[in-house]
């Protein structure tokens, strides 16, 4: 099974996601910068491959190539937002343009990896603004949100809104700065919530900080991530069946279309953003 993500592998949250599978030798992590890069991978040595395309521009090409050179089914995670029609076009390409591979590919429309991270951090009690975090998790419009008024930011779209919240709306140890790369992350890793056990040496407040193992954090984060392999108490992955993934896909399509309905009042505008499930 191949799980394909559009994210940059060296960004903070994907790095945390990758680290969740460090203890499992059956999982292979691939950073697919281009088609040449994936040609040199042995696609028969592992049961699960987690692939990062480093941007949605490479997603179509890499998916086509993987379908041709491997026998794996592919689960594509695509950020799908009701204020970004280009992502709908990418989704529709997978839905119709790859119809000859029907049964081998599923697309999981998620708000973003930041959305999943905010949900995880909010449950951990490390949001600076609980009501504003709940607004994001409820997928309310952002233009006149309390968070934008409080921080005096003007995000250009929902993706930017969530990234801004990760940057300044969370406690220091959980913040994800937009300019962070792996080198800057490593300097903070000893007290970053997602890279160390709690309680660390740099406590925030006693009523917030409590004993919390890194393994437990990883397990809870993955439980927030629809369809990806969960991990057990030893850090070994729990495989998903194709039937499981199809059920997750159907749920995510319904949730996305419900979001479009609440986001736009004009039926003709809604129609531009609605998507169909893979049947």
MARDRENVEX-365919 format. One record per atom (N, C-alpha, C): residue number from 1; atom name; x, y, z. Coordinates in steps of 0.001 Angstrom, whole numbers, plus 500000, padded with zeros to 6 digits. Layout:
N
NUM, CA, X, Y, Z
...
//
This chain:
279
1, N, 500840, 498805, 500000
1, CA, 500000, 500000, 500000
1, C, 500874, 501245, 500000
2, N, 500530, 502198, 499151
2, CA, 501250, 503476, 499107
2, C, 500325, 504580, 499606
3, N, 500819, 505346, 500571
3, CA, 500126, 506547, 501041
3, C, 500902, 507742, 500507
4, N, 500253, 508544, 499670
4, CA, 500929, 509645, 498977
4, C, 500428, 510984, 499492
5, N, 501368, 511824, 499913
5, CA, 501037, 513137, 500468
5, C, 501673, 514239, 499623
6, N, 500990, 515359, 499525
6, CA, 501507, 516472, 498743
6, C, 502481, 517357, 499526
7, N, 502641, 517111, 500805
7, CA, 503402, 518006, 501679
7, C, 504907, 517917, 501451
8, N, 505606, 518957, 501968
8, CA, 507068, 518965, 501984
8, C, 507534, 518073, 503134
9, N, 508337, 517088, 502810
9, CA, 508750, 516112, 503823
9, C, 509570, 516733, 504948
10, N, 510266, 517831, 504676
10, CA, 511130, 518450, 505684
10, C, 510422, 519493, 506541
11, N, 509126, 519664, 506352
11, CA, 508372, 520600, 507188
11, C, 508080, 519961, 508546
12, N, 507728, 520788, 509506
12, CA, 507610, 520330, 510892
12, C, 506600, 519208, 511080
13, N, 505365, 519420, 510650
13, CA, 504322, 518427, 510922
13, C, 504567, 517135, 510143
14, N, 504927, 517195, 508853
14, CA, 505296, 515942, 508183
14, C, 506451, 515216, 508865
15, N, 507417, 515953, 509414
15, CA, 508518, 515304, 510131
15, C, 507999, 514543, 511350
16, N, 507055, 515136, 512039
16, CA, 506441, 514446, 513173
16, C, 505687, 513213, 512688
17, N, 504939, 513369, 511610
17, CA, 504197, 512251, 511037
17, C, 505145, 511103, 510667
18, N, 506250, 511428, 510006
18, CA, 507237, 510421, 509616
18, C, 507792, 509711, 510850
19, N, 508071, 510496, 511896
19, CA, 508666, 509916, 513105
19, C, 507739, 508916, 513788
20, N, 506445, 509004, 513503
20, CA, 505487, 508074, 514111
20, C, 505759, 506627, 513706
21, N, 506433, 506434, 512581
21, CA, 506679, 505088, 512072
21, C, 508143, 504664, 512205
22, N, 508897, 505366, 513032
22, CA, 510326, 505067, 513185
22, C, 510606, 503647, 513655
23, N, 509693, 503084, 514448
23, CA, 509931, 501759, 515034
23, C, 509419, 500607, 514179
24, N, 508875, 500916, 513015
24, CA, 508263, 499871, 512204
24, C, 509075, 499611, 510930
25, N, 509782, 498485, 510843
25, CA, 510602, 498183, 509664
25, C, 509784, 497853, 508415
26, N, 508471, 497653, 508572
26, CA, 507644, 497339, 507407
26, C, 507213, 498589, 506647
27, N, 507500, 499768, 507223
27, CA, 507112, 501040, 506604
27, C, 508340, 501716, 506000
28, N, 508222, 502115, 504748
28, CA, 509311, 502817, 504058
28, C, 508867, 504244, 503741
29, N, 509691, 505231, 504109
29, CA, 509407, 506639, 503828
29, C, 510156, 507052, 502565
30, N, 509446, 507665, 501624
30, CA, 510040, 508074, 500353
30, C, 509779, 509558, 500118
31, N, 510844, 510296, 499849
31, CA, 510704, 511695, 499461
31, C, 510856, 511763, 497950
32, N, 509728, 511855, 497264
32, CA, 509716, 511770, 495799
32, C, 509791, 513168, 495195
33, N, 511006, 513660, 495052
33, CA, 511178, 515001, 494491
33, C, 510823, 515039, 493004
34, N, 511027, 513927, 492320
34, CA, 510729, 513855, 490896
34, C, 510555, 512392, 490500
35, N, 510214, 512179, 489225
35, CA, 509974, 510825, 488741
35, C, 511248, 509988, 488782
36, N, 512382, 510597, 488468
36, CA, 513650, 509859, 488497
36, C, 513922, 509296, 489881
37, N, 513554, 510063, 490885
37, CA, 513765, 509645, 492268
37, C, 512985, 508373, 492605
38, N, 511762, 508258, 492124
38, CA, 510956, 507079, 492476
38, C, 511325, 505865, 491629
39, N, 512023, 506095, 490522
39, CA, 512446, 504972, 489685
39, C, 513492, 504089, 490365
40, N, 514235, 504664, 491315
40, CA, 515329, 503910, 491926
40, C, 514912, 503210, 493222
41, N, 513658, 503368, 493623
41, CA, 513163, 502744, 494850
41, C, 512749, 501298, 494577
42, N, 513065, 500420, 495527
42, CA, 512570, 499050, 495463
42, C, 511157, 499024, 496046
43, N, 510168, 498870, 495184
43, CA, 508771, 498944, 495608
43, C, 508209, 497580, 496009
44, N, 509096, 496603, 496256
44, CA, 508640, 495274, 496675
44, C, 509162, 494882, 498057
45, N, 509989, 495723, 498652
45, CA, 510675, 495335, 499891
45, C, 509870, 495629, 501155
46, N, 508852, 496462, 501068
46, CA, 508052, 496832, 502231
46, C, 506569, 496649, 501937
47, N, 505790, 496531, 502985
47, CA, 504336, 496393, 502796
47, C, 503638, 497742, 502745
48, N, 504250, 498759, 503360
48, CA, 503660, 500105, 503373
48, C, 504725, 501120, 502959
49, N, 504349, 502007, 502039
49, CA, 505217, 503097, 501611
49, C, 504485, 504416, 501879
50, N, 505192, 505333, 502516
50, CA, 504646, 506670, 502742
50, C, 505482, 507628, 501907
51, N, 504828, 508256, 500936
51, CA, 505528, 509046, 499928
51, C, 505104, 510506, 500023
52, N, 506094, 511405, 499960
52, CA, 505830, 512843, 499946
52, C, 506240, 513399, 498588
53, N, 505306, 514092, 497927
53, CA, 505585, 514610, 496584
53, C, 506207, 516008, 496611
54, N, 506281, 516615, 497819
54, CA, 506866, 517954, 497961
54, C, 506149, 518993, 497105
55, N, 504824, 518976, 497174
55, CA, 504006, 519963, 496473
55, C, 502982, 519303, 495568
56, N, 501809, 519950, 495408
56, CA, 500760, 519341, 494595
56, C, 501071, 519389, 493102
57, N, 502073, 520180, 492697
57, CA, 502433, 520254, 491278
57, C, 502964, 518914, 490773
58, N, 503591, 518145, 491669
58, CA, 504162, 516850, 491283
58, C, 503198, 515687, 491466
59, N, 502055, 515962, 492055
59, CA, 501170, 514887, 492491
59, C, 500668, 514022, 491328
60, N, 500197, 514667, 490274
60, CA, 499654, 513921, 489138
60, C, 500708, 513026, 488496
61, N, 501879, 513605, 488225
61, CA, 502944, 512868, 487538
61, C, 503419, 511685, 488376
62, N, 503632, 511935, 489660
62, CA, 504130, 510876, 490537
62, C, 503091, 509773, 490707
63, N, 501826, 510144, 490816
63, CA, 500767, 509136, 490962
63, C, 500694, 508241, 489726
64, N, 500709, 508848, 488539
64, CA, 500685, 508071, 487298
64, C, 501853, 507089, 487239
65, N, 503029, 507589, 487602
65, CA, 504225, 506748, 487540
65, C, 504120, 505581, 488518
66, N, 503665, 505853, 489733
66, CA, 503548, 504796, 490743
66, C, 502531, 503736, 490327
67, N, 501456, 504159, 489697
67, CA, 500455, 503201, 489236
67, C, 501019, 502287, 488152
68, N, 501959, 502804, 487381
68, CA, 502526, 502023, 486275
68, C, 503661, 501104, 486722
69, N, 504504, 501569, 487644
69, CA, 505705, 500781, 487978
69, C, 505537, 499909, 489215
70, N, 504423, 500047, 489944
70, CA, 504195, 499209, 491123
70, C, 502855, 498500, 490997
71, N, 502666, 497510, 491856
71, CA, 501381, 496813, 491923
71, C, 500561, 497249, 493126
72, N, 501027, 498275, 493821
72, CA, 500362, 498730, 495043
72, C, 499104, 499525, 494736
73, N, 498144, 499430, 495643
73, CA, 497058, 500407, 495662
73, C, 497614, 501705, 496235
74, N, 497017, 502828, 495832
74, CA, 497539, 504133, 496239
74, C, 496438, 504952, 496886
75, N, 496750, 505490, 498036
75, CA, 495838, 506378, 498768
75, C, 496458, 507773, 498777
76, N, 495848, 508705, 498055
76, CA, 496388, 510059, 497899
76, C, 495693, 511001, 498876
77, N, 496494, 511713, 499664
77, CA, 495949, 512719, 500583
77, C, 496081, 514097, 499950
78, N, 494923, 514708, 499694
78, CA, 494882, 515985, 498981
78, C, 494207, 517047, 499838
79, N, 494897, 518169, 500033
79, CA, 494279, 519302, 500733
79, C, 493173, 519853, 499837
80, N, 491944, 519793, 500310
80, CA, 490805, 520240, 499511
80, C, 490036, 521272, 500314
81, N, 490047, 522498, 499804
81, CA, 489465, 523620, 500533
81, C, 488412, 524304, 499667
82, N, 487314, 524770, 500275
82, CA, 486226, 525339, 499493
82, C, 486517, 526730, 498921
83, N, 487695, 527282, 499187
83, CA, 488051, 528568, 498571
83, C, 489248, 528415, 497629
84, N, 489484, 527186, 497169
84, CA, 490599, 526937, 496253
84, C, 490136, 525980, 495155
85, N, 489695, 526553, 494044
85, CA, 489121, 525727, 492987
85, C, 490179, 524862, 492308
86, N, 491441, 525280, 492335
86, CA, 492487, 524496, 491667
86, C, 492633, 523117, 492302
87, N, 492429, 523030, 493627
87, CA, 492530, 521719, 494273
87, C, 491353, 520827, 493876
88, N, 490192, 521437, 493608
88, CA, 489052, 520662, 493107
88, C, 489369, 520081, 491735
89, N, 490078, 520865, 490924
89, CA, 490454, 520390, 489589
89, C, 491413, 519210, 489692
90, N, 492341, 519262, 490656
90, CA, 493256, 518146, 490858
90, C, 492471, 516908, 491281
91, N, 491544, 517083, 492220
91, CA, 490712, 515962, 492675
91, C, 489944, 515354, 491504
92, N, 489327, 516223, 490684
92, CA, 488528, 515728, 489570
92, C, 489384, 514997, 488541
93, N, 490649, 515419, 488406
93, CA, 491555, 514695, 487516
93, C, 491742, 513268, 488003
94, N, 491973, 513116, 489299
94, CA, 492138, 511765, 489850
94, C, 490859, 510952, 489680
95, N, 489731, 511602, 489816
95, CA, 488444, 510922, 489751
95, C, 488115, 510443, 488338
96, N, 488453, 511261, 487324
96, CA, 488079, 510937, 485946
96, C, 489279, 510583, 485064
97, N, 490381, 511294, 485238
97, CA, 491542, 511110, 484361
97, C, 492279, 509817, 484594
98, N, 492075, 509193, 485758
98, CA, 492741, 507934, 486065
98, C, 491736, 506796, 486203
99, N, 490645, 506909, 485444
99, CA, 489571, 505918, 485559
99, C, 490026, 504515, 485157
100, N, 491079, 504432, 484329
100, CA, 491577, 503113, 483920
100, C, 492231, 502365, 485081
101, N, 492538, 503099, 486161
101, CA, 493136, 502474, 487340
101, C, 492113, 502340, 488471
102, N, 490844, 502346, 488102
102, CA, 489777, 502257, 489095
102, C, 489972, 501026, 489980
103, N, 489825, 501216, 491265
103, CA, 490026, 500136, 492218
103, C, 491396, 500134, 492850
104, N, 492351, 500857, 492232
104, CA, 493705, 500917, 492780
104, C, 494018, 502257, 493422
105, N, 493167, 503250, 493211
105, CA, 493476, 504581, 493738
105, C, 492266, 505165, 494461
106, N, 492541, 505782, 495595
106, CA, 491549, 506532, 496351
106, C, 492159, 507882, 496718
107, N, 491342, 508912, 496708
107, CA, 491807, 510229, 497147
107, C, 491088, 510588, 498428
108, N, 491870, 510957, 499430
108, CA, 491319, 511379, 500719
108, C, 491317, 512906, 500774
109, N, 490152, 513545, 500621
109, CA, 490099, 515005, 500695
109, C, 490120, 515482, 502156
110, N, 491250, 516037, 502572
110, CA, 491364, 516553, 503941
110, C, 491526, 518072, 503888
111, N, 491200, 518739, 504977
111, CA, 491367, 520195, 505015
111, C, 492841, 520555, 504865
112, N, 493691, 519869, 505592
112, CA, 495148, 520015, 505495
112, C, 495761, 519274, 506664
113, N, 497056, 519057, 506585
113, CA, 497751, 518430, 507704
113, C, 497766, 519370, 508905
114, N, 497723, 520690, 508635
114, CA, 497654, 521666, 509732
114, C, 496337, 521561, 510492
115, N, 495253, 521311, 509771
115, CA, 493952, 521143, 510413
115, C, 493990, 519973, 511399
116, N, 494568, 518857, 510962
116, CA, 494678, 517675, 511819
116, C, 495564, 517985, 513025
117, N, 496631, 518717, 512782
117, CA, 497551, 519085, 513869
117, C, 496851, 519990, 514896
118, N, 496089, 520961, 514424
118, CA, 495372, 521863, 515333
118, C, 494394, 521067, 516195
119, N, 493701, 520111, 515598
119, CA, 492773, 519266, 516353
119, C, 493510, 518488, 517435
120, N, 494651, 517929, 517082
120, CA, 495467, 517159, 518032
120, C, 495977, 518046, 519168
121, N, 496520, 519207, 518827
121, CA, 497078, 520112, 519831
121, C, 495976, 520711, 520703
122, N, 494834, 520995, 520109
122, CA, 493702, 521527, 520874
122, C, 493270, 520523, 521941
123, N, 493190, 519256, 521577
123, CA, 492820, 518221, 522544
123, C, 493872, 518078, 523641
124, N, 495135, 518390, 523306
124, CA, 496213, 518297, 524288
124, C, 496232, 519501, 525235
125, N, 495360, 520483, 524993
125, CA, 495264, 521648, 525873
125, C, 496312, 522705, 525618
126, N, 496896, 522716, 524406
126, CA, 497993, 523652, 524135
126, C, 497619, 524741, 523138
127, N, 496334, 524962, 522959
127, CA, 495887, 526089, 522151
127, C, 495831, 527333, 523029
128, N, 496300, 528451, 522491
128, CA, 496220, 529712, 523246
128, C, 494785, 530243, 523267
129, N, 494032, 529934, 522237
129, CA, 492681, 530471, 522088
129, C, 491726, 529320, 521761
130, N, 491124, 528761, 522793
130, CA, 490301, 527569, 522602
130, C, 489095, 527819, 521698
131, N, 488418, 528942, 521890
131, CA, 487232, 529224, 521076
131, C, 487598, 529393, 519612
132, N, 488723, 530073, 519371
132, CA, 489158, 530296, 518000
132, C, 489596, 528985, 517343
133, N, 490243, 528119, 518120
133, CA, 490612, 526802, 517600
133, C, 489363, 526016, 517217
134, N, 488338, 526116, 518051
134, CA, 487090, 525416, 517768
134, C, 486419, 525973, 516514
135, N, 486570, 527276, 516275
135, CA, 486039, 527866, 515037
135, C, 486672, 527212, 513814
136, N, 487988, 527003, 513881
136, CA, 488691, 526357, 512764
136, C, 488219, 524919, 512617
137, N, 488140, 524201, 513721
137, CA, 487759, 522794, 513666
137, C, 486302, 522622, 513225
138, N, 485496, 523657, 513450
138, CA, 484105, 523638, 512983
138, C, 483993, 524154, 511547
139, N, 485145, 524578, 510996
139, CA, 485248, 525039, 509602
139, C, 484377, 526259, 509317
140, N, 484380, 527180, 510279
140, CA, 483657, 528430, 510071
140, C, 484479, 529361, 509189
141, N, 483834, 530277, 508532
141, CA, 484542, 531238, 507681
141, C, 485502, 532063, 508527
142, N, 486582, 532499, 507888
142, CA, 487670, 533116, 508632
142, C, 487726, 534635, 508519
143, N, 487028, 535233, 507526
143, CA, 487249, 536650, 507223
143, C, 487074, 537559, 508437
144, N, 486042, 537319, 509226
144, CA, 485786, 538159, 510397
144, C, 485896, 537360, 511693
145, N, 486776, 536386, 511679
145, CA, 486907, 535512, 512843
145, C, 487530, 536249, 514022
146, N, 487266, 535734, 515211
146, CA, 487830, 536333, 516424
146, C, 489356, 536269, 516406
147, N, 489899, 535185, 515845
147, CA, 491357, 535044, 515780
147, C, 491975, 536120, 514886
148, N, 491377, 536388, 513736
148, CA, 491898, 537419, 512834
148, C, 491820, 538807, 513486
149, N, 490739, 539051, 514203
149, CA, 490599, 540338, 514885
149, C, 491604, 540475, 516024
150, N, 491809, 539378, 516753
150, CA, 492715, 539399, 517895
150, C, 494167, 539617, 517447
151, N, 494550, 538948, 516379
151, CA, 495952, 538983, 515932
151, C, 496206, 540000, 514825
152, N, 495107, 540607, 514317
152, CA, 495199, 541610, 513254
152, C, 495866, 541054, 511989
153, N, 495552, 539802, 511674
153, CA, 496062, 539209, 510437
153, C, 494950, 539174, 509403
154, N, 495342, 539122, 508143
154, CA, 494381, 539060, 507045
154, C, 494778, 537922, 506107
155, N, 494451, 536696, 506480
155, CA, 494841, 535559, 505639
155, C, 494184, 535637, 504269
156, N, 494923, 535203, 503249
156, CA, 494396, 535289, 501881
156, C, 493443, 534136, 501566
157, N, 493525, 533065, 502352
157, CA, 492634, 531925, 502129
157, C, 492614, 531052, 503386
158, N, 491835, 529970, 503334
158, CA, 491688, 529128, 504525
158, C, 492986, 528423, 504887
159, N, 493758, 528058, 503872
159, CA, 495045, 527410, 504130
159, C, 495964, 528340, 504926
160, N, 496032, 529592, 504495
160, CA, 496855, 530577, 505198
160, C, 496347, 530807, 506616
161, N, 495043, 530809, 506776
161, CA, 494408, 530985, 508088
161, C, 494871, 529904, 509069
162, N, 494875, 528653, 508625
162, CA, 495289, 527551, 509497
162, C, 496786, 527606, 509792
163, N, 497579, 527968, 508795
163, CA, 499025, 528080, 509013
163, C, 499339, 529188, 510019
164, N, 498604, 530298, 509930
164, CA, 498793, 531400, 510884
164, C, 498443, 530954, 512291
165, N, 497388, 530173, 512420
165, CA, 497001, 529702, 513756
165, C, 498077, 528788, 514324
166, N, 498643, 527917, 513491
166, CA, 499727, 527042, 513952
166, C, 500943, 527849, 514380
167, N, 501126, 529007, 513775
167, CA, 502305, 529828, 514045
167, C, 502181, 530646, 515326
168, N, 500996, 531205, 515584
168, CA, 500859, 532115, 516739
168, C, 499697, 531763, 517663
169, N, 498871, 530797, 517285
169, CA, 497694, 530487, 518096
169, C, 497880, 529339, 519061
170, N, 499114, 528796, 519126
170, CA, 499387, 527656, 520000
170, C, 500453, 528015, 521022
171, N, 500532, 527243, 522094
171, CA, 501585, 527453, 523085
171, C, 502952, 527289, 522421
172, N, 503957, 527910, 523011
172, CA, 505272, 527992, 522366
172, C, 505812, 526630, 521938
173, N, 505683, 525615, 522785
173, CA, 506280, 524313, 522478
173, C, 505577, 523604, 521335
174, N, 504357, 524051, 520999
174, CA, 503585, 523397, 519945
174, C, 503508, 524224, 518665
175, N, 504051, 525430, 518680
175, CA, 503961, 526317, 517517
175, C, 504726, 525761, 516325
176, N, 504163, 525993, 515150
176, CA, 504813, 525607, 513892
176, C, 504993, 526875, 513068
177, N, 506218, 527361, 513025
177, CA, 506513, 528584, 512275
177, C, 506589, 528274, 510784
178, N, 506070, 529167, 509964
178, CA, 506002, 528924, 508530
178, C, 507384, 528833, 507897
179, N, 508375, 529481, 508502
179, CA, 509724, 529492, 507924
179, C, 510583, 528338, 508427
180, N, 510029, 527490, 509290
180, CA, 510836, 526434, 509889
180, C, 511264, 525388, 508870
181, N, 512517, 524982, 508946
181, CA, 512976, 523810, 508223
181, C, 513502, 522812, 509243
182, N, 513993, 521684, 508765
182, CA, 514385, 520640, 509701
182, C, 515532, 521078, 510604
183, N, 516452, 521885, 510109
183, CA, 517581, 522334, 510934
183, C, 517108, 523205, 512091
184, N, 516169, 524117, 511805
184, CA, 515661, 524982, 512878
184, C, 514800, 524198, 513855
185, N, 514118, 523173, 513351
185, CA, 513315, 522322, 514234
185, C, 514216, 521587, 515215
186, N, 515324, 521055, 514694
186, CA, 516234, 520259, 515519
186, C, 516771, 521052, 516710
187, N, 516941, 522363, 516529
187, CA, 517455, 523204, 517615
187, C, 516453, 523316, 518756
188, N, 515168, 523152, 518442
188, CA, 514129, 523289, 519459
188, C, 513570, 521940, 519905
189, N, 514044, 520863, 519296
189, CA, 513409, 519556, 519474
189, C, 513368, 519098, 520926
190, N, 514339, 519537, 521736
190, CA, 514404, 519047, 523117
190, C, 513245, 519537, 523967
191, N, 512550, 520594, 523522
191, CA, 511371, 521017, 524271
191, C, 510128, 521166, 523380
192, N, 510223, 520777, 522107
192, CA, 509031, 520798, 521256
192, C, 508100, 519654, 521636
193, N, 506863, 519969, 521781
193, CA, 505857, 519018, 522236
193, C, 505849, 517739, 521401
194, N, 506047, 517858, 520101
194, CA, 505919, 516694, 519223
194, C, 507227, 515925, 519025
195, N, 508293, 516322, 519712
195, CA, 509563, 515616, 519543
195, C, 510190, 515153, 520858
196, N, 509469, 515295, 521953
196, CA, 510030, 514853, 523226
196, C, 508919, 514427, 524178
197, N, 509280, 513643, 525183
197, CA, 508314, 513284, 526223
197, C, 507986, 514521, 527062
198, N, 506792, 514562, 527599
198, CA, 506449, 515555, 528615
198, C, 506512, 514837, 529975
199, N, 506965, 515456, 531029
199, CA, 507237, 516888, 531120
199, C, 508699, 517146, 530731
200, N, 508921, 518149, 529880
200, CA, 510290, 518496, 529507
200, C, 510859, 519484, 530533
201, N, 512097, 519887, 530338
201, CA, 512747, 520791, 531287
201, C, 512214, 522216, 531195
202, N, 511581, 522541, 530080
202, CA, 511088, 523907, 529871
202, C, 509568, 523911, 529983
203, N, 509086, 523862, 531215
203, CA, 507650, 523781, 531444
203, C, 506967, 525117, 531146
204, N, 505715, 525028, 530693
204, CA, 504920, 526239, 530448
204, C, 504246, 526659, 531756
205, N, 503284, 525851, 532147
205, CA, 502595, 526069, 533424
205, C, 502269, 524698, 534000
206, N, 502359, 524593, 535292
206, CA, 502152, 523285, 535919
206, C, 500768, 522714, 535644
207, N, 499775, 523593, 535494
207, CA, 498432, 523056, 535291
207, C, 498211, 522611, 533841
208, N, 499129, 522964, 532947
208, CA, 499046, 522496, 531567
208, C, 499940, 521290, 531357
209, N, 501166, 521387, 531817
209, CA, 502134, 520320, 531591
209, C, 501840, 519110, 532485
210, N, 501948, 517943, 531884
210, CA, 501770, 516703, 532640
210, C, 502541, 515606, 531924
211, N, 502704, 514484, 532568
211, CA, 503427, 513370, 531972
211, C, 502690, 512878, 530725
212, N, 503414, 512805, 529625
212, CA, 502802, 512464, 528341
212, C, 503916, 511919, 527450
213, N, 503919, 510631, 527206
213, CA, 505018, 510037, 526447
213, C, 504922, 510399, 524969
214, N, 506068, 510439, 524325
214, CA, 506101, 510745, 522899
214, C, 505350, 509682, 522095
215, N, 505448, 508419, 522518
215, CA, 504726, 507362, 521815
215, C, 503219, 507573, 521892
216, N, 502729, 507965, 523064
216, CA, 501296, 508221, 523209
216, C, 500858, 509396, 522335
217, N, 501716, 510408, 522225
217, CA, 501395, 511550, 521354
217, C, 501272, 511086, 519905
218, N, 502223, 510267, 519486
218, CA, 502201, 509771, 518108
218, C, 500936, 508968, 517839
219, N, 500568, 508111, 518783
219, CA, 499378, 507284, 518594
219, C, 498117, 508150, 518500
220, N, 498032, 509171, 519331
220, CA, 496848, 510029, 519324
220, C, 496795, 510906, 518076
221, N, 497960, 511365, 517613
221, CA, 498007, 512150, 516377
221, C, 497539, 511306, 515194
222, N, 498037, 510086, 515087
222, CA, 497632, 509211, 513982
222, C, 496162, 508853, 514044
223, N, 495608, 508767, 515246
223, CA, 494175, 508498, 515387
223, C, 493330, 509649, 514846
224, N, 493913, 510835, 514782
224, CA, 493232, 512004, 514213
224, C, 493308, 512017, 512688
225, N, 494253, 511254, 512158
225, CA, 494560, 511302, 510728
225, C, 493742, 510227, 510008
226, N, 492719, 510609, 509247
226, CA, 491794, 509610, 508687
226, C, 492468, 508661, 507694
227, N, 492379, 507376, 507999
227, CA, 492809, 506360, 507050
227, C, 494250, 505901, 507127
228, N, 495131, 506654, 507764
228, CA, 496536, 506246, 507804
228, C, 496705, 505088, 508787
229, N, 497768, 504283, 508628
229, CA, 497972, 503189, 509586
229, C, 498182, 503719, 511001
230, N, 497403, 503223, 511942
230, CA, 497623, 503555, 513355
230, C, 498832, 502762, 513837
231, N, 499307, 503045, 515051
231, CA, 500404, 502265, 515632
231, C, 499990, 501722, 516988
232, N, 500557, 500564, 517331
232, CA, 500235, 499942, 518599
232, C, 501186, 500417, 519697
233, N, 501131, 499801, 520860
233, CA, 501925, 500243, 522011
233, C, 503427, 500025, 521813
234, N, 503792, 499268, 520781
234, CA, 505213, 499067, 520463
234, C, 505667, 499936, 519298
235, N, 504756, 500750, 518790
235, CA, 505096, 501607, 517667
235, C, 505014, 500909, 516321
236, N, 504400, 499726, 516278
236, CA, 504250, 498989, 515025
236, C, 502915, 499343, 514379
237, N, 502926, 499467, 513063
237, CA, 501731, 499942, 512374
237, C, 500646, 498883, 512300
238, N, 499407, 499359, 512324
238, CA, 498233, 498504, 512193
238, C, 497662, 498765, 510809
239, N, 497762, 497774, 509929
239, CA, 497431, 497970, 508525
239, C, 495938, 498198, 508324
240, N, 495610, 498972, 507283
240, CA, 494227, 499241, 506903
240, C, 493847, 498383, 505700
241, N, 492616, 497942, 505642
241, CA, 492130, 497223, 504470
241, C, 491590, 498223, 503442
242, N, 491455, 497782, 502201
242, CA, 490894, 498643, 501162
242, C, 489464, 499037, 501500
243, N, 488727, 498118, 502123
243, CA, 487344, 498423, 502528
243, C, 487319, 499517, 503588
244, N, 488263, 499466, 504531
244, CA, 488374, 500519, 505559
244, C, 488602, 501870, 504892
245, N, 489537, 501880, 503944
245, CA, 489910, 503132, 503289
245, C, 488765, 503691, 502452
246, N, 488015, 502816, 501813
246, CA, 486871, 503274, 501020
246, C, 485822, 503921, 501920
247, N, 485598, 503356, 503099
247, CA, 484653, 503947, 504052
247, C, 485130, 505321, 504518
248, N, 486433, 505437, 504778
248, CA, 486994, 506735, 505183
248, C, 486832, 507743, 504057
249, N, 487144, 507329, 502836
249, CA, 487005, 508203, 501666
249, C, 485574, 508729, 501540
250, N, 484605, 507841, 501647
250, CA, 483201, 508235, 501513
250, C, 482807, 509257, 502572
251, N, 483262, 509033, 503797
251, CA, 482975, 509976, 504892
251, C, 483601, 511340, 504619
252, N, 484847, 511350, 504159
252, CA, 485550, 512617, 503904
252, C, 484908, 513395, 502757
253, N, 484445, 512699, 501725
253, CA, 483760, 513370, 500613
253, C, 482483, 514047, 501119
254, N, 481724, 513336, 501945
254, CA, 480496, 513907, 502506
254, C, 480810, 515119, 503371
255, N, 481829, 515020, 504213
255, CA, 482210, 516133, 505083
255, C, 482654, 517345, 504275
256, N, 483418, 517102, 503216
256, CA, 483863, 518221, 502381
256, C, 482674, 518909, 501705
257, N, 481770, 518140, 501122
257, CA, 480612, 518738, 500454
257, C, 479726, 519491, 501435
258, N, 479616, 518994, 502657
258, CA, 478878, 519725, 503699
258, C, 479566, 521056, 503995
259, N, 480888, 521051, 503988
259, CA, 481654, 522285, 504219
259, C, 481373, 523289, 503102
260, N, 481369, 522825, 501861
260, CA, 481066, 523710, 500727
260, C, 479679, 524327, 500889
261, N, 478714, 523520, 501306
261, CA, 477341, 524004, 501483
261, C, 477277, 525108, 502524
262, N, 478029, 524949, 503618
262, CA, 478015, 525969, 504670
262, C, 478866, 527185, 504298
263, N, 479813, 526988, 503387
263, CA, 480754, 528058, 503024
263, C, 480139, 529030, 502021
264, N, 479302, 528516, 501119
264, CA, 478693, 529339, 500072
264, C, 477179, 529257, 500143
265, N, 476528, 530398, 499974
265, CA, 475065, 530414, 499974
265, C, 474503, 530277, 498567
266, N, 475314, 530604, 497541
266, CA, 474856, 530569, 496157
266, C, 474958, 529137, 495601
267, N, 473848, 528546, 495179
267, CA, 473872, 527163, 494678
267, C, 474801, 526963, 493482
268, N, 474888, 527958, 492598
268, CA, 475753, 527808, 491421
268, C, 477223, 527821, 491815
269, N, 477566, 528577, 492853
269, CA, 478941, 528576, 493347
269, C, 479260, 527253, 494023
270, N, 478333, 526771, 494809
270, CA, 478530, 525471, 495467
270, C, 478828, 524380, 494444
271, N, 478097, 524423, 493338
271, CA, 478227, 523391, 492325
271, C, 479648, 523307, 491775
272, N, 480349, 524440, 491723
272, CA, 481725, 524467, 491210
272, C, 482674, 523709, 492104
273, N, 482328, 523616, 493400
273, CA, 483245, 523051, 494386
273, C, 482861, 521654, 494875
274, N, 481620, 521242, 494625
274, CA, 481220, 519904, 495040
274, C, 482051, 518841, 494318
275, N, 482269, 517720, 495006
275, CA, 483017, 516614, 494406
275, C, 482221, 515325, 494519
276, N, 482581, 514367, 493674
276, CA, 481949, 513055, 493715
276, C, 482911, 512057, 494369
277, N, 482333, 511039, 494970
277, CA, 483158, 509995, 495555
277, C, 483644, 509000, 494513
278, N, 484647, 508226, 494856
278, CA, 485147, 507155, 493990
278, C, 484271, 505928, 494230
279, N, 483569, 505500, 493235
279, CA, 482634, 504371, 493404
279, C, 483183, 503135, 492662
//
